[in-house]
Amino acid sequence: MIQTLEEMMRRFCAYGLQFKDSNGFTHDWCTLILALELAYETSIHSPTGKTPGMLEKGWNPILLYDTLKKDLVYIHPKASSFKLMLDKERHHANR
């Protein structure tokens, strides 16, 4: 665990205090350290099969992506193609 965290920090800080990404945006690594912590806390580790957040606190942080993913409606691929076919026919009938 410490070795992984040390490697992450080493790579994270290797760019210096400020660096430009491939899109030309300037970043200060001190402001991005929370993203590094979140990435570490929510990644499943192979020896335990659990995240560090689960082992330490008994729960995983809820990410915005997770809450949005729950609200998405799953449409079966066949239903999606059927809807597309109906939309095309409806458009053709309205002409």
C-alpha positions, 0 to 999 in steps of 0.5 A: 500500500505504501509502495503504491502511494509512494509511486503515485506521488513520485509520478504526480510530483515529477512534473514540478510545482506547475506543469502544462498538459497536452491541451496546454492547460497549466496545473498546480499539482497541489490543487490536484492532490485530492483527485489523486487521493480519490483515485487511490481510495476508490481503486480495488487492491488485489491482495484484499479485493477491497478499496482502501476506503472500505477497509479504513472507513467501512464505506466507499466515497460516492462519486458523481458518476455513480449517482448519475449512472443509477439514473440512466435508463438501460435500453436493450439494443434490440429495443433501441433499433426497434425505436429507430425503425419506428421513428424512421417509419413515422417520419416517412408517414408524415411526409 
